[in-house]
Amino acid sequence: MKEKLEELKGRLLRLEEWMDIPGLKDRIAALEREMSRPGFWEDRNAAQAKARELEAAKERLSEYARLREALEETEVLWQLAEEEGDEATLAEAEARLERLGQELERARVKVLLSGPYDRNDCFLALNAGAGGTDAQDWTEMLLRMYTRFCERQGWGVRLVDETPGEEAGLKSATLEIKGPYAYGILKGETGVHRLVRISPFDAARRRHTSFASVTVTPQVPEEDVDIAEDDIKVEAFRAGGPGGQHMQKNETAVRVTHIPTGLVVVCQNERSQYQNKLTALRILRARLRALMEKERAKKLEELRGKLSEIEWGHQIRSYVLQPYQLVKDHRTGMEAGNVQAVLDGDLWPFIWAYLEGAKGDGEGSA
């Protein structure tokens, strides 16, 4: 019990250092002074951004203060229980420490996720790459992995588009994920994922390597990315289905093409053409924002000489089922021997390693 208490004190101290509490208080004071000046709201977009920053800063400071107070109260409770030999109160103090440990983990996530869109919902798109039917089956396996991970977080997850493979699996799929910090937590999954296994589609039982790409984009407010009506082409077509009495007879599926960039978004899982169009536009807006960020990153590359490769053929993670069992992230060096647990959605070790590495590189800041 005492060891657990000291461990949590150390974690709270590290959290205080990461959050830079004195700097956070100074920033809150500066924002409040700025917001009190005449004419602050004349530039509404800039003002709203400052207001959101102030709200987030106050929320982080309040959470730190609450955690510190809770830990101090629990320490007092434990000391009294020790002096009086009260087993029931000792058990209560231990349960409080367990809850505080979990809350400190969540607070650590928020510190590592301080980008402008990290708090947002997101879209996660999967596309089969090299490897034929195996790659399409691998894409479906990844869809299951991410769905399970999201469900464990209590997030809403919805399949908004899918293209089945010819023999098995999926050529592509898009998930809409709704939950606190969904984009920030999942953004490091963007890249190429490699699978090595004995192919279930090879009669000779040979080992195959297949690839699938993952792209995570944040959902952004409409005012952040303006899409002119003249810049898009909207086409309706009949949604694919299982056939028979369930065959979709109306042209409810929608394909939206952004003419200036050539980006194409397809949505066919909503009930109506109108709903499919709205969802497709939200996905397009997210992808345009990601494209803008990529262009900005290229400009930064010229200044700092560093840009992580996320293009096709540069796998970020390998999942090896044969001749041995290992999942390895090539960016962080994180490894896990229980491949099945990872494929069942146990992704936190890899997410932590990526977020902490990004924070150390200075990429986690707003």
C-alpha positions as YAML, in Angstrom:
chain: A
units: angstrom
residues:
- id: 1
  name: MET
  ca: [0.00, 0.00, 0.00]
- id: 2
  name: LYS
  ca: [2.77, 2.44, 0.94]
- id: 3
  name: GLU
  ca: [4.70, 1.50, -2.21]
- id: 4
  name: LYS
  ca: [1.62, 2.12, -4.35]
- id: 5
  name: LEU
  ca: [1.12, 5.53, -2.72]
- id: 6
  name: GLU
  ca: [4.73, 6.54, -3.39]
- id: 7
  name: GLU
  ca: [4.45, 5.33, -6.98]
- id: 8
  name: LEU
  ca: [1.37, 7.48, -7.59]
- id: 9
  name: LYS
  ca: [3.10, 10.49, -6.00]
- id: 10
  name: GLY
  ca: [5.96, 10.03, -8.45]
- id: 11
  name: ARG
  ca: [3.55, 9.77, -11.38]
- id: 12
  name: LEU
  ca: [1.70, 12.91, -10.26]
- id: 13
  name: LEU
  ca: [5.03, 14.76, -10.07]
- id: 14
  name: ARG
  ca: [5.92, 13.67, -13.59]
- id: 15
  name: LEU
  ca: [2.47, 14.74, -14.76]
- id: 16
  name: GLU
  ca: [3.05, 18.17, -13.18]
- id: 17
  name: GLU
  ca: [6.35, 18.47, -15.07]
- id: 18
  name: TRP
  ca: [4.79, 17.39, -18.37]
- id: 19
  name: MET
  ca: [1.90, 19.81, -17.94]
- id: 20
  name: ASP
  ca: [4.25, 22.67, -16.92]
- id: 21
  name: ILE
  ca: [1.79, 23.92, -14.30]
- id: 22
  name: PRO
  ca: [3.46, 27.35, -13.82]
- id: 23
  name: GLY
  ca: [3.53, 27.87, -17.60]
- id: 24
  name: LEU
  ca: [-0.08, 26.71, -17.88]
- id: 25
  name: LYS
  ca: [-1.19, 29.26, -15.25]
- id: 26
  name: ASP
  ca: [0.71, 32.02, -17.07]
- id: 27
  name: ARG
  ca: [-0.94, 31.05, -20.37]
- id: 28
  name: ILE
  ca: [-4.42, 31.11, -18.80]
- id: 29
  name: ALA
  ca: [-3.77, 34.58, -17.38]
- id: 30
  name: ALA
  ca: [-2.46, 35.84, -20.75]
- id: 31
  name: LEU
  ca: [-5.48, 34.47, -22.64]
- id: 32
  name: GLU
  ca: [-7.91, 36.00, -20.14]
- id: 33
  name: ARG
  ca: [-6.22, 39.39, -20.53]
- id: 34
  name: GLU
  ca: [-6.36, 39.09, -24.31]
- id: 35
  name: MET
  ca: [-10.04, 38.11, -24.29]
- id: 36
  name: SER
  ca: [-10.95, 41.09, -22.10]
- id: 37
  name: ARG
  ca: [-9.58, 43.61, -24.60]
- id: 38
  name: PRO
  ca: [-11.98, 45.63, -26.79]
- id: 39
  name: GLY
  ca: [-12.35, 44.27, -30.30]
- id: 40
  name: PHE
  ca: [-11.27, 40.75, -29.36]
- id: 41
  name: TRP
  ca: [-14.31, 39.16, -31.07]
- id: 42
  name: GLU
  ca: [-13.95, 41.10, -34.33]
- id: 43
  name: ASP
  ca: [-12.00, 38.19, -35.84]
- id: 44
  name: ARG
  ca: [-14.50, 35.50, -34.85]
- id: 45
  name: ASN
  ca: [-12.50, 32.47, -36.02]
- id: 46
  name: ALA
  ca: [-9.34, 33.55, -34.21]
- id: 47
  name: ALA
  ca: [-11.34, 34.46, -31.12]
- id: 48
  name: GLN
  ca: [-13.07, 31.09, -31.04]
- id: 49
  name: ALA
  ca: [-9.71, 29.33, -31.32]
- id: 50
  name: LYS
  ca: [-8.40, 31.33, -28.34]
- id: 51
  name: ALA
  ca: [-11.56, 30.58, -26.37]
- id: 52
  name: ARG
  ca: [-11.17, 26.85, -27.04]
- id: 53
  name: GLU
  ca: [-7.52, 27.01, -25.98]
- id: 54
  name: LEU
  ca: [-8.47, 28.77, -22.74]
- id: 55
  name: GLU
  ca: [-11.19, 26.22, -22.00]
- id: 56
  name: ALA
  ca: [-8.79, 23.31, -22.59]
- id: 57
  name: ALA
  ca: [-6.06, 24.90, -20.44]
- id: 58
  name: LYS
  ca: [-8.46, 25.50, -17.55]
- id: 59
  name: GLU
  ca: [-9.75, 21.95, -17.86]
- id: 60
  name: ARG
  ca: [-6.21, 20.54, -17.64]
- id: 61
  name: LEU
  ca: [-5.30, 22.70, -14.64]
- id: 62
  name: SER
  ca: [-8.54, 21.76, -12.87]
- id: 63
  name: GLU
  ca: [-7.95, 18.07, -13.49]
- id: 64
  name: TYR
  ca: [-4.41, 18.27, -12.10]
- id: 65
  name: ALA
  ca: [-5.66, 20.09, -8.97]
- id: 66
  name: ARG
  ca: [-8.40, 17.47, -8.48]
- id: 67
  name: LEU
  ca: [-5.95, 14.56, -8.80]
- id: 68
  name: ARG
  ca: [-3.51, 16.16, -6.38]
- id: 69
  name: GLU
  ca: [-6.26, 16.81, -3.81]
- id: 70
  name: ALA
  ca: [-7.62, 13.26, -4.18]
- id: 71
  name: LEU
  ca: [-4.17, 11.77, -3.64]
- id: 72
  name: GLU
  ca: [-3.58, 13.90, -0.53]
- id: 73
  name: GLU
  ca: [-6.97, 12.92, 0.90]
- id: 74
  name: THR
  ca: [-6.31, 9.23, 0.22]
- id: 75
  name: GLU
  ca: [-2.92, 9.46, 1.96]
- id: 76
  name: VAL
  ca: [-4.58, 10.96, 5.06]
- id: 77
  name: LEU
  ca: [-7.28, 8.27, 4.97]
- id: 78
  name: TRP
  ca: [-4.64, 5.54, 4.76]
- id: 79
  name: GLN
  ca: [-2.60, 6.99, 7.66]
- id: 80
  name: LEU
  ca: [-5.69, 7.15, 9.91]
- id: 81
  name: ALA
  ca: [-6.68, 3.60, 8.98]
- id: 82
  name: GLU
  ca: [-3.14, 2.37, 9.74]
- id: 83
  name: GLU
  ca: [-3.14, 4.04, 13.17]
- id: 84
  name: GLU
  ca: [-6.54, 2.61, 14.10]
- id: 85
  name: GLY
  ca: [-6.07, -0.79, 12.44]
- id: 86
  name: ASP
  ca: [-9.30, -0.28, 10.48]
- id: 87
  name: GLU
  ca: [-9.25, -2.96, 7.75]
- id: 88
  name: ALA
  ca: [-12.41, -1.69, 6.03]
- id: 89
  name: THR
  ca: [-10.98, 1.84, 5.69]
- id: 90
  name: LEU
  ca: [-7.65, 0.41, 4.49]
- id: 91
  name: ALA
  ca: [-9.54, -1.48, 1.76]
- id: 92
  name: GLU
  ca: [-11.35, 1.73, 0.80]
- id: 93
  name: ALA
  ca: [-8.05, 3.63, 0.60]
- id: 94
  name: GLU
  ca: [-6.58, 0.87, -1.57]
- id: 95
  name: ALA
  ca: [-9.58, 0.99, -3.92]
- id: 96
  name: ARG
  ca: [-9.21, 4.78, -4.17]
- id: 97
  name: LEU
  ca: [-5.53, 4.40, -5.10]
- id: 98
  name: GLU
  ca: [-6.47, 1.94, -7.83]
- id: 99
  name: ARG
  ca: [-8.98, 4.40, -9.30]
- id: 100
  name: LEU
  ca: [-6.46, 7.24, -9.03]
- id: 101
  name: GLY
  ca: [-3.93, 5.17, -10.95]
- id: 102
  name: GLN
  ca: [-6.39, 4.78, -13.80]
- id: 103
  name: GLU
  ca: [-7.26, 8.49, -13.74]
- id: 104
  name: LEU
  ca: [-3.56, 9.42, -13.86]
- id: 105
  name: GLU
  ca: [-3.20, 7.27, -16.98]
- id: 106
  name: ARG
  ca: [-6.08, 9.11, -18.64]
- id: 107
  name: ALA
  ca: [-4.59, 12.46, -17.62]
- id: 108
  name: ARG
  ca: [-1.26, 11.41, -19.11]
- id: 109
  name: VAL
  ca: [-3.00, 10.70, -22.42]
- id: 110
  name: LYS
  ca: [-4.46, 14.22, -22.43]
- id: 111
  name: VAL
  ca: [-1.04, 15.77, -21.77]
- id: 112
  name: LEU
  ca: [0.47, 13.85, -24.67]
- id: 113
  name: LEU
  ca: [-2.45, 14.87, -26.88]
- id: 114
  name: SER
  ca: [-2.34, 18.63, -27.15]
- id: 115
  name: GLY
  ca: [-2.65, 19.06, -30.92]
- id: 116
  name: PRO
  ca: [-5.46, 21.23, -32.32]
- id: 117
  name: TYR
  ca: [-7.58, 18.23, -33.39]
- id: 118
  name: ASP
  ca: [-6.45, 15.59, -30.89]
- id: 119
  name: ARG
  ca: [-9.71, 15.86, -28.90]
- id: 120
  name: ASN
  ca: [-11.84, 15.24, -32.02]
- id: 121
  name: ASP
  ca: [-13.69, 12.25, -33.41]
- id: 122
  name: CYS
  ca: [-12.07, 10.70, -36.48]
- id: 123
  name: PHE
  ca: [-12.35, 8.54, -39.56]
- id: 124
  name: LEU
  ca: [-10.16, 5.46, -39.96]
- id: 125
  name: ALA
  ca: [-9.74, 4.21, -43.53]
- id: 126
  name: LEU
  ca: [-8.28, 0.83, -44.48]
- id: 127
  name: ASN
  ca: [-7.01, -0.16, -47.93]
- id: 128
  name: ALA
  ca: [-5.62, -3.49, -49.08]
- id: 129
  name: GLY
  ca: [-2.16, -3.31, -50.65]
- id: 130
  name: ALA
  ca: [0.26, -5.82, -52.12]
- id: 131
  name: GLY
  ca: [-0.64, -9.43, -51.42]
- id: 132
  name: GLY
  ca: [-3.82, -10.16, -53.38]
- id: 133
  name: THR
  ca: [-6.49, -12.08, -51.47]
- id: 134
  name: ASP
  ca: [-4.22, -12.31, -48.43]
- id: 135
  name: ALA
  ca: [-3.99, -8.51, -48.29]
- id: 136
  name: GLN
  ca: [-7.77, -8.21, -48.52]
- id: 137
  name: ASP
  ca: [-8.17, -10.74, -45.71]
- id: 138
  name: TRP
  ca: [-5.56, -8.80, -43.71]
- id: 139
  name: THR
  ca: [-7.57, -5.62, -44.23]
- id: 140
  name: GLU
  ca: [-10.62, -7.30, -42.72]
- id: 141
  name: MET
  ca: [-8.51, -8.52, -39.78]
- id: 142
  name: LEU
  ca: [-7.35, -4.95, -39.15]
- id: 143
  name: LEU
  ca: [-10.95, -3.73, -39.31]
- id: 144
  name: ARG
  ca: [-11.84, -6.22, -36.57]
- id: 145
  name: MET
  ca: [-8.78, -5.21, -34.50]
- id: 146
  name: TYR
  ca: [-9.61, -1.50, -34.55]
- id: 147
  name: THR
  ca: [-13.31, -2.11, -33.97]
- id: 148
  name: ARG
  ca: [-12.52, -4.14, -30.85]
- id: 149
  name: PHE
  ca: [-10.07, -1.53, -29.59]
- id: 150
  name: CYS
  ca: [-12.67, 1.24, -29.98]
- id: 151
  name: GLU
  ca: [-15.39, -0.81, -28.30]
- id: 152
  name: ARG
  ca: [-13.09, -1.40, -25.32]
- id: 153
  name: GLN
  ca: [-12.72, 2.38, -24.94]
- id: 154
  name: GLY
  ca: [-16.49, 2.79, -24.92]
- id: 155
  name: TRP
  ca: [-16.33, 4.77, -28.17]
- id: 156
  name: GLY
  ca: [-18.98, 4.76, -30.84]
- id: 157
  name: VAL
  ca: [-17.72, 2.98, -33.96]
- id: 158
  name: ARG
  ca: [-19.65, 2.74, -37.23]
- id: 159
  name: LEU
  ca: [-18.79, 1.28, -40.62]
- id: 160
  name: VAL
  ca: [-19.62, 3.97, -43.18]
- id: 161
  name: ASP
  ca: [-18.18, 2.32, -46.29]
- id: 162
  name: GLU
  ca: [-16.74, -1.03, -47.38]
- id: 163
  name: THR
  ca: [-15.69, -2.69, -50.62]
- id: 164
  name: PRO
  ca: [-15.59, -6.50, -50.41]
- id: 165
  name: GLY
  ca: [-12.76, -8.48, -51.97]
- id: 166
  name: GLU
  ca: [-13.38, -10.85, -54.88]
- id: 167
  name: GLU
  ca: [-12.70, -14.04, -52.90]
- id: 168
  name: ALA
  ca: [-12.48, -12.95, -49.27]
- id: 169
  name: GLY
  ca: [-11.83, -9.99, -47.04]
- id: 170
  name: LEU
  ca: [-12.09, -6.32, -47.96]
- id: 171
  name: LYS
  ca: [-10.48, -4.11, -50.57]
- id: 172
  name: SER
  ca: [-11.25, -1.07, -48.43]
- id: 173
  name: ALA
  ca: [-13.32, 0.10, -45.49]
- id: 174
  name: THR
  ca: [-13.92, 3.31, -43.55]
- id: 175
  name: LEU
  ca: [-14.90, 3.58, -39.88]
- id: 176
  name: GLU
  ca: [-16.38, 6.62, -38.19]
- id: 177
  name: ILE
  ca: [-15.12, 6.72, -34.58]
- id: 178
  name: LYS
  ca: [-16.67, 8.93, -31.93]
- id: 179
  name: GLY
  ca: [-15.06, 9.33, -28.53]
- id: 180
  name: PRO
  ca: [-12.94, 11.69, -26.43]
- id: 181
  name: TYR
  ca: [-9.46, 12.08, -27.95]
- id: 182
  name: ALA
  ca: [-10.24, 9.43, -30.60]
- id: 183
  name: TYR
  ca: [-8.10, 11.15, -33.25]
- id: 184
  name: GLY
  ca: [-5.21, 11.90, -30.91]
- id: 185
  name: ILE
  ca: [-5.07, 8.34, -29.63]
- id: 186
  name: LEU
  ca: [-5.34, 6.69, -33.05]
- id: 187
  name: LYS
  ca: [-3.36, 9.13, -35.22]
- id: 188
  name: GLY
  ca: [-0.15, 7.13, -34.80]
- id: 189
  name: GLU
  ca: [-1.79, 4.14, -36.52]
- id: 190
  name: THR
  ca: [-1.54, 5.90, -39.89]
- id: 191
  name: GLY
  ca: [0.83, 4.01, -42.17]
- id: 192
  name: VAL
  ca: [1.40, 0.62, -43.76]
- id: 193
  name: HIS
  ca: [0.83, -2.52, -41.68]
- id: 194
  name: ARG
  ca: [2.59, -5.74, -42.74]
- id: 195
  name: LEU
  ca: [1.42, -9.31, -42.07]
- id: 196
  name: VAL
  ca: [3.60, -12.44, -42.37]
- id: 197
  name: ARG
  ca: [1.84, -15.83, -42.06]
- id: 198
  name: ILE
  ca: [1.10, -19.17, -43.66]
- id: 199
  name: SER
  ca: [-1.55, -18.24, -46.19]
- id: 200
  name: PRO
  ca: [-4.95, -19.92, -45.69]
- id: 201
  name: PHE
  ca: [-5.54, -19.29, -49.41]
- id: 202
  name: ASP
  ca: [-2.42, -21.18, -50.59]
- id: 203
  name: ALA
  ca: [-2.95, -24.92, -51.10]
- id: 204
  name: ALA
  ca: [0.83, -25.43, -50.75]
- id: 205
  name: ARG
  ca: [0.73, -23.79, -47.28]
- id: 206
  name: ARG
  ca: [3.52, -21.35, -48.07]
- id: 207
  name: ARG
  ca: [4.39, -18.26, -46.09]
- id: 208
  name: HIS
  ca: [3.05, -15.02, -47.56]
- id: 209
  name: THR
  ca: [3.65, -11.34, -46.82]
- id: 210
  name: SER
  ca: [0.79, -8.91, -47.31]
- id: 211
  name: PHE
  ca: [0.20, -5.22, -46.71]
- id: 212
  name: ALA
  ca: [-2.65, -2.88, -45.84]
- id: 213
  name: SER
  ca: [-2.64, 0.85, -45.23]
- id: 214
  name: VAL
  ca: [-4.35, 2.69, -42.39]
- id: 215
  name: THR
  ca: [-5.22, 6.39, -42.62]
- id: 216
  name: VAL
  ca: [-6.63, 8.24, -39.60]
- id: 217
  name: THR
  ca: [-8.06, 11.73, -40.17]
- id: 218
  name: PRO
  ca: [-9.76, 14.02, -37.64]
- id: 219
  name: GLN
  ca: [-13.31, 15.20, -38.01]
- id: 220
  name: VAL
  ca: [-13.14, 18.97, -38.34]
- id: 221
  name: PRO
  ca: [-15.73, 21.76, -38.07]
- id: 222
  name: GLU
  ca: [-17.20, 22.96, -41.37]
- id: 223
  name: GLU
  ca: [-15.70, 26.41, -40.93]
- id: 224
  name: ASP
  ca: [-12.18, 24.91, -40.73]
- id: 225
  name: VAL
  ca: [-12.29, 23.53, -44.29]
- id: 226
  name: ASP
  ca: [-14.45, 25.35, -46.80]
- id: 227
  name: ILE
  ca: [-15.57, 23.20, -49.76]
- id: 228
  name: ALA
  ca: [-16.99, 25.17, -52.66]
- id: 229
  name: GLU
  ca: [-19.93, 23.53, -54.44]
- id: 230
  name: ASP
  ca: [-18.21, 24.09, -57.81]
- id: 231
  name: ASP
  ca: [-15.16, 22.15, -56.60]
- id: 232
  name: ILE
  ca: [-16.98, 18.84, -56.13]
- id: 233
  name: LYS
  ca: [-18.69, 16.33, -58.37]
- id: 234
  name: VAL
  ca: [-21.39, 14.21, -56.73]
- id: 235
  name: GLU
  ca: [-22.46, 10.93, -58.35]
- id: 236
  name: ALA
  ca: [-25.13, 8.53, -57.13]
- id: 237
  name: PHE
  ca: [-25.04, 4.79, -57.77]
- id: 238
  name: ARG
  ca: [-26.60, 1.61, -56.47]
- id: 239
  name: ALA
  ca: [-25.08, 0.41, -53.22]
- id: 240
  name: GLY
  ca: [-23.58, -3.05, -53.23]
- id: 241
  name: GLY
  ca: [-25.32, -5.68, -51.12]
- id: 242
  name: PRO
  ca: [-25.71, -9.40, -50.52]
- id: 243
  name: GLY
  ca: [-28.24, -9.74, -53.36]
- id: 244
  name: GLY
  ca: [-31.65, -11.45, -53.36]
- id: 245
  name: GLN
  ca: [-34.41, -9.77, -51.39]
- id: 246
  name: HIS
  ca: [-31.82, -7.54, -49.67]
- id: 247
  name: MET
  ca: [-30.48, -6.09, -52.92]
- id: 248
  name: GLN
  ca: [-30.45, -2.29, -52.84]
- id: 249
  name: LYS
  ca: [-32.66, -1.20, -55.75]
- id: 250
  name: ASN
  ca: [-32.31, 2.56, -55.27]
- id: 251
  name: GLU
  ca: [-29.26, 4.65, -56.10]
- id: 252
  name: THR
  ca: [-28.49, 5.63, -52.50]
- id: 253
  name: ALA
  ca: [-24.68, 5.27, -52.61]
- id: 254
  name: VAL
  ca: [-22.71, 8.45, -53.24]
- id: 255
  name: ARG
  ca: [-19.31, 9.16, -54.77]
- id: 256
  name: VAL
  ca: [-17.90, 12.64, -54.16]
- id: 257
  name: THR
  ca: [-14.88, 13.81, -56.16]
- id: 258
  name: HIS
  ca: [-12.96, 16.91, -55.11]
- id: 259
  name: ILE
  ca: [-11.91, 18.27, -58.50]
- id: 260
  name: PRO
  ca: [-8.92, 20.45, -57.48]
- id: 261
  name: THR
  ca: [-7.15, 17.64, -55.57]
- id: 262
  name: GLY
  ca: [-8.61, 14.52, -57.20]
- id: 263
  name: LEU
  ca: [-9.65, 13.10, -53.80]
- id: 264
  name: VAL
  ca: [-12.54, 10.64, -54.09]
- id: 265
  name: VAL
  ca: [-14.82, 9.59, -51.23]
- id: 266
  name: VAL
  ca: [-17.48, 6.88, -51.46]
- id: 267
  name: CYS
  ca: [-20.20, 6.31, -48.87]
- id: 268
  name: GLN
  ca: [-22.91, 3.68, -49.24]
- id: 269
  name: ASN
  ca: [-23.84, 2.38, -45.78]
- id: 270
  name: GLU
  ca: [-26.33, 5.12, -44.82]
- id: 271
  name: ARG
  ca: [-30.08, 4.73, -45.38]
- id: 272
  name: SER
  ca: [-30.50, 7.53, -47.89]
- id: 273
  name: GLN
  ca: [-28.59, 9.29, -50.64]
- id: 274
  name: TYR
  ca: [-28.77, 12.53, -48.64]
- id: 275
  name: GLN
  ca: [-27.23, 10.93, -45.54]
- id: 276
  name: ASN
  ca: [-24.53, 9.28, -47.64]
- id: 277
  name: LYS
  ca: [-23.68, 12.65, -49.19]
- id: 278
  name: LEU
  ca: [-23.41, 14.34, -45.78]
- id: 279
  name: THR
  ca: [-21.14, 11.59, -44.47]
- id: 280
  name: ALA
  ca: [-19.02, 11.64, -47.62]
- id: 281
  name: LEU
  ca: [-18.55, 15.41, -47.29]
- id: 282
  name: ARG
  ca: [-17.47, 15.02, -43.67]
- id: 283
  name: ILE
  ca: [-14.91, 12.40, -44.72]
- id: 284
  name: LEU
  ca: [-13.75, 14.63, -47.59]
- id: 285
  name: ARG
  ca: [-13.37, 17.57, -45.22]
- id: 286
  name: ALA
  ca: [-11.24, 15.43, -42.89]
- id: 287
  name: ARG
  ca: [-9.04, 14.24, -45.76]
- id: 288
  name: LEU
  ca: [-8.59, 17.75, -47.10]
- id: 289
  name: ARG
  ca: [-7.46, 18.89, -43.65]
- id: 290
  name: ALA
  ca: [-5.00, 15.97, -43.54]
- id: 291
  name: LEU
  ca: [-3.73, 16.94, -46.99]
- id: 292
  name: MET
  ca: [-3.22, 20.52, -45.81]
- id: 293
  name: GLU
  ca: [-1.29, 19.27, -42.78]
- id: 294
  name: LYS
  ca: [0.84, 17.07, -45.02]
- id: 295
  name: GLU
  ca: [1.73, 20.03, -47.20]
- id: 296
  name: ARG
  ca: [2.60, 22.00, -44.08]
- id: 297
  name: ALA
  ca: [4.78, 19.10, -42.89]
- id: 298
  name: LYS
  ca: [6.65, 19.09, -46.20]
- id: 299
  name: LYS
  ca: [7.46, 22.75, -45.71]
- id: 300
  name: LEU
  ca: [8.63, 22.03, -42.17]
- id: 301
  name: GLU
  ca: [10.80, 19.20, -43.53]
- id: 302
  name: GLU
  ca: [12.82, 21.76, -45.47]
- id: 303
  name: LEU
  ca: [13.48, 23.61, -42.22]
- id: 304
  name: ARG
  ca: [14.10, 20.77, -39.80]
- id: 305
  name: GLY
  ca: [15.22, 17.98, -42.13]
- id: 306
  name: LYS
  ca: [12.83, 15.38, -40.74]
- id: 307
  name: LEU
  ca: [9.57, 13.87, -41.96]
- id: 308
  name: SER
  ca: [8.31, 10.45, -40.94]
- id: 309
  name: GLU
  ca: [7.60, 8.22, -43.93]
- id: 310
  name: ILE
  ca: [3.97, 7.15, -44.06]
- id: 311
  name: GLU
  ca: [3.86, 6.39, -47.76]
- id: 312
  name: TRP
  ca: [3.05, 3.04, -49.30]
- id: 313
  name: GLY
  ca: [5.86, 0.54, -48.88]
- id: 314
  name: HIS
  ca: [7.21, 2.02, -45.64]
- id: 315
  name: GLN
  ca: [5.57, -0.22, -43.06]
- id: 316
  name: ILE
  ca: [5.25, 1.17, -39.56]
- id: 317
  name: ARG
  ca: [4.43, -2.16, -37.94]
- id: 318
  name: SER
  ca: [4.88, -5.86, -38.69]
- id: 319
  name: TYR
  ca: [2.65, -8.66, -37.42]
- id: 320
  name: VAL
  ca: [4.50, -11.97, -37.76]
- id: 321
  name: LEU
  ca: [2.58, -15.23, -37.24]
- id: 322
  name: GLN
  ca: [5.13, -17.53, -38.92]
- id: 323
  name: PRO
  ca: [7.89, -18.72, -38.40]
- id: 324
  name: TYR
  ca: [7.61, -17.06, -34.96]
- id: 325
  name: GLN
  ca: [5.05, -14.86, -33.21]
- id: 326
  name: LEU
  ca: [5.84, -11.17, -32.83]
- id: 327
  name: VAL
  ca: [4.32, -7.74, -33.39]
- id: 328
  name: LYS
  ca: [6.96, -5.03, -33.81]
- id: 329
  name: ASP
  ca: [6.55, -1.29, -34.35]
- id: 330
  name: HIS
  ca: [9.46, -0.16, -36.51]
- id: 331
  name: ARG
  ca: [9.25, 3.48, -35.37]
- id: 332
  name: THR
  ca: [9.43, 2.94, -31.61]
- id: 333
  name: GLY
  ca: [10.92, -0.55, -31.29]
- id: 334
  name: MET
  ca: [7.92, -1.66, -29.19]
- id: 335
  name: GLU
  ca: [7.38, -5.44, -29.41]
- id: 336
  name: ALA
  ca: [4.69, -7.85, -28.22]
- id: 337
  name: GLY
  ca: [4.85, -11.64, -28.36]
- id: 338
  name: ASN
  ca: [1.13, -12.25, -27.90]
- id: 339
  name: VAL
  ca: [0.03, -11.52, -31.46]
- id: 340
  name: GLN
  ca: [-3.52, -12.74, -30.89]
- id: 341
  name: ALA
  ca: [-4.05, -10.27, -28.03]
- id: 342
  name: VAL
  ca: [-2.93, -7.42, -30.31]
- id: 343
  name: LEU
  ca: [-5.25, -8.58, -33.09]
- id: 344
  name: ASP
  ca: [-8.03, -8.67, -30.48]
- id: 345
  name: GLY
  ca: [-7.50, -4.95, -29.88]
- id: 346
  name: ASP
  ca: [-4.73, -4.74, -27.25]
- id: 347
  name: LEU
  ca: [-3.04, -1.72, -28.85]
- id: 348
  name: TRP
  ca: [-2.25, 0.48, -25.85]
- id: 349
  name: PRO
  ca: [1.46, -0.51, -25.51]
- id: 350
  name: PHE
  ca: [2.05, 0.58, -29.12]
- id: 351
  name: ILE
  ca: [-0.04, 3.74, -28.75]
- id: 352
  name: TRP
  ca: [1.78, 4.77, -25.55]
- id: 353
  name: ALA
  ca: [5.19, 4.21, -27.15]
- id: 354
  name: TYR
  ca: [4.27, 6.31, -30.19]
- id: 355
  name: LEU
  ca: [2.72, 9.17, -28.19]
- id: 356
  name: GLU
  ca: [5.62, 9.38, -25.74]
- id: 357
  name: GLY
  ca: [8.12, 9.30, -28.61]
- id: 358
  name: ALA
  ca: [6.22, 12.04, -30.44]
- id: 359
  name: LYS
  ca: [6.13, 14.14, -27.26]
- id: 360
  name: GLY
  ca: [9.88, 13.70, -26.86]
- id: 361
  name: ASP
  ca: [10.41, 14.85, -30.46]
- id: 362
  name: GLY
  ca: [8.29, 17.91, -29.84]
- id: 363
  name: GLU
  ca: [5.52, 16.70, -32.15]
- id: 364
  name: GLY
  ca: [2.85, 16.43, -29.50]
- id: 365
  name: SER
  ca: [2.55, 20.10, -28.87]
- id: 366
  name: ALA
  ca: [-0.07, 22.34, -30.36]
...
